[in-house]
Amino acid sequence: MNRPSEHSEEVRTYPEYRPVSADLLRVIARQHGLAAGLIGAEPWIGATSCVYPISTRTVVKVPHADADAERSLRIDVSVGPIMRAAGVRTPV
């Protein structure tokens, strides 16, 4: 006997993202000695963070206002050194 599906489509919502001003992006770039020619470009908004391009080679990734998003970004940050130590080329 065939029954109709009992599941409903789940609507996924994301935590509020934290907008970062152009002035703050310039400060971040300056503190890290980075070029910042693309400040003002629209960020890419993902499930856990916003990615702000500040140059053709560099982005600033800001987690959404949510503990899971912050945890996810910490994992992203911790993986880079491990991969480089294993000989995999990654952005610094």
VMD Tcl script that draws the C-alpha trace (Angstrom):
set ca {
  {0.00 0.00 0.00}
  {1.40 3.41 -0.98}
  {1.03 6.20 1.51}
  {1.61 9.88 0.87}
  {4.88 11.21 2.21}
  {4.60 12.32 5.80}
  {7.55 14.69 5.80}
  {7.33 18.38 5.20}
  {9.93 20.53 3.55}
  {12.22 21.99 6.15}
  {12.92 25.70 5.90}
  {16.40 26.45 7.09}
  {17.15 29.75 8.75}
  {20.59 31.14 9.48}
  {21.78 33.27 12.39}
  {22.07 36.99 11.86}
  {25.29 37.94 10.12}
  {27.60 40.60 11.49}
  {28.12 43.40 8.98}
  {31.66 44.77 9.02}
  {32.27 48.38 8.05}
  {34.80 49.38 5.39}
  {36.70 51.29 8.08}
  {37.04 48.18 10.25}
  {38.17 46.10 7.25}
  {40.88 48.71 6.56}
  {42.04 48.50 10.19}
  {42.18 44.69 10.01}
  {44.14 44.83 6.75}
  {46.56 47.43 8.12}
  {47.15 45.41 11.33}
  {48.14 42.41 9.22}
  {50.16 44.34 6.62}
  {47.73 43.46 3.83}
  {46.76 45.34 0.71}
  {43.11 46.35 0.80}
  {42.10 47.44 -2.69}
  {38.70 45.71 -2.83}
  {37.19 47.03 0.39}
  {33.59 47.91 -0.27}
  {32.90 44.84 -2.42}
  {29.80 42.88 -1.38}
  {30.52 40.02 1.03}
  {29.70 36.42 0.21}
  {27.17 35.31 2.79}
  {27.30 31.62 3.63}
  {25.66 29.29 6.12}
  {28.11 30.07 8.94}
  {29.99 33.22 7.94}
  {30.39 36.24 5.71}
  {33.49 36.47 3.57}
  {34.67 39.99 2.76}
  {37.13 40.33 -0.12}
  {39.79 42.93 0.68}
  {42.13 42.20 -2.25}
  {42.35 39.80 -5.18}
  {44.22 37.34 -2.91}
  {42.84 37.99 0.56}
  {39.49 37.76 2.34}
  {38.32 38.40 5.89}
  {35.93 35.71 7.16}
  {33.51 36.77 9.93}
  {31.29 34.20 11.67}
  {27.56 34.80 12.06}
  {26.32 35.76 15.52}
  {26.01 32.16 16.67}
  {28.17 29.86 18.82}
  {28.12 27.07 16.19}
  {29.28 29.51 13.51}
  {32.13 30.73 15.72}
  {33.14 27.13 16.44}
  {33.11 26.35 12.71}
  {35.42 29.29 11.98}
  {37.84 28.19 14.71}
  {38.02 24.78 13.03}
  {38.72 26.45 9.66}
  {41.55 28.46 11.21}
  {43.09 25.45 12.96}
  {43.22 23.30 9.82}
  {45.57 25.57 7.83}
  {48.75 24.99 9.86}
  {48.08 21.24 10.00}
  {47.71 21.02 6.24}
  {50.80 23.16 5.58}
  {52.80 20.94 7.96}
  {51.68 17.95 5.86}
  {52.97 19.66 2.71}
  {49.63 20.87 1.33}
  {49.76 24.43 -0.04}
  {47.13 26.67 1.56}
  {46.65 30.40 1.92}
  {48.53 31.79 4.89}
}
mol new
graphics top color blue
foreach p $ca { graphics top sphere $p radius 0.5 }
foreach p [lrange $ca 0 end-1] q [lrange $ca 1 end] { graphics top cylinder $p $q radius 0.2 }
display resetview
